[in-house]
Amino acid sequence: MKARIGFVSNSSSSSFVLGVKGDLSKELEKLEKKEKKSGGLFSSLISSAIAVIEQNCHEFDENEALLEYGCEDPKEFYKEYEGKKIKSLLDEGYKVYTGSWSDDGGEPIEAVLCNTDFNYKSKTLVILHDGGY
């Protein structure tokens, strides 16, 4: 039998995509107000979740994405799962933001978001995230 001595990490991270028509902060504020008004399970966590979303996202840059995914041709990138989501939002006239969450350290809400499906769609805001497992 072999034994491992030392630290073993079981952390995960997952990416998310935002599509916004208008100002990102204002659209997230609208979502926050809507969720708080609903009084649902997520309503007590929404302020923390919104803060983490804003801290962890940046405007989509096609050149950065091509480098990150090792694609030379944008068509290659947009054929992949993440690229398809981004292309769809761009085609619908949304300004696109991307980011990622990790359940390794940081805020507890970030770990919750990382491991939970979190999808939302309105006429002016789309959040696409498949939870990491």
C-alpha positions in Angstrom: 0.0 0.0 0.0 1.2 3.5 -0.9 0.7 6.5 1.4 0.8 10.1 0.3 2.2 12.6 2.7 1.5 16.3 2.1 -1.2 18.5 0.9 -3.8 17.2 -1.5 -6.0 19.7 -3.3 -9.5 19.0 -4.4 -10.3 22.5 -5.5 -12.1 23.3 -8.7 -12.8 26.4 -10.7 -15.4 27.1 -13.4 -15.9 29.9 -15.9 -18.9 32.0 -16.5 -20.2 34.3 -19.3 -22.2 37.5 -18.9 -24.1 39.2 -21.7 -25.2 42.8 -21.1 -27.2 45.3 -23.0 -26.4 48.6 -21.2 -24.3 49.2 -18.1 -23.0 46.1 -16.3 -23.3 47.5 -12.8 -26.8 48.8 -13.3 -28.0 45.5 -14.8 -26.5 43.6 -11.8 -28.2 46.1 -9.5 -31.5 45.4 -11.1 -31.0 41.6 -10.7 -30.1 42.2 -7.0 -33.2 44.2 -6.4 -35.4 41.6 -8.2 -33.9 38.7 -6.2 -34.2 40.5 -2.9 -37.8 41.3 -3.6 -38.6 37.6 -4.4 -37.5 36.5 -1.0 -36.3 33.2 -2.4 -33.4 31.1 -1.1 -30.8 33.0 -3.1 -32.2 36.5 -2.0 -30.1 36.6 1.2 -26.9 35.8 -0.8 -27.4 38.0 -3.8 -25.4 41.1 -2.7 -22.4 38.9 -2.0 -22.8 37.1 -5.3 -23.1 40.3 -7.3 -19.9 41.6 -5.7 -18.0 38.4 -6.6 -19.4 38.6 -10.2 -18.1 42.1 -10.6 -14.7 41.4 -9.1 -14.2 38.3 -11.2 -15.3 39.4 -14.7 -13.7 41.3 -17.5 -14.8 42.4 -20.9 -14.4 39.6 -23.5 -11.3 40.0 -25.7 -11.2 37.7 -28.7 -7.4 37.8 -29.0 -7.0 36.8 -25.4 -9.5 34.0 -25.8 -7.6 32.7 -28.9 -4.4 32.6 -26.9 -5.9 31.0 -23.9 -7.6 28.3 -25.8 -4.6 27.8 -28.2 -6.7 28.6 -31.4 -5.3 30.5 -34.3 -8.6 30.8 -36.2 -11.5 32.4 -34.4 -13.8 29.9 -36.1 -12.1 27.2 -34.1 -12.8 29.0 -30.8 -16.5 29.7 -31.7 -17.1 26.0 -32.4 -16.2 25.0 -28.8 -18.7 25.0 -26.0 -17.6 28.3 -24.3 -17.1 30.0 -27.7 -20.6 29.0 -28.8 -22.1 30.7 -25.8 -20.1 33.9 -26.4 -20.9 33.9 -30.2 -24.6 33.6 -29.5 -24.5 36.5 -27.1 -22.5 38.7 -29.5 -24.9 37.8 -32.3 -27.8 38.9 -30.1 -26.1 42.3 -29.5 -24.9 41.8 -26.0 -21.6 43.2 -24.7 -19.8 40.1 -23.4 -17.9 39.6 -20.2 -16.1 36.4 -19.0 -14.7 35.3 -15.8 -14.2 32.4 -13.4 -14.7 31.4 -9.8 -12.8 29.0 -7.6 -13.7 27.1 -4.5 -10.2 27.3 -3.2 -10.0 30.1 -0.6 -11.5 33.5 -1.2 -15.1 34.3 -0.2 -17.4 31.5 0.7 -20.0 32.7 -1.8 -17.4 32.2 -4.6 -17.2 28.5 -3.7 -21.0 28.3 -3.8 -21.1 30.0 -7.2 -18.3 27.8 -8.5 -20.1 24.6 -7.7 -23.7 25.7 -8.5 -25.5 26.2 -11.8 -26.2 29.9 -12.0 -28.1 30.9 -15.1 -30.2 34.0 -15.5 -31.8 35.7 -18.5 -33.6 38.9 -19.0 -33.9 41.2 -22.0 -30.7 43.1 -20.9 -28.7 40.6 -18.8 -27.6 37.0 -19.3 -25.5 35.0 -16.9 -24.4 31.6 -18.1 -22.6 29.3 -15.7 -22.6 25.5 -15.4 -21.5 24.5 -11.9 -18.1 22.8 -11.5 -18.3 19.3 -10.1 
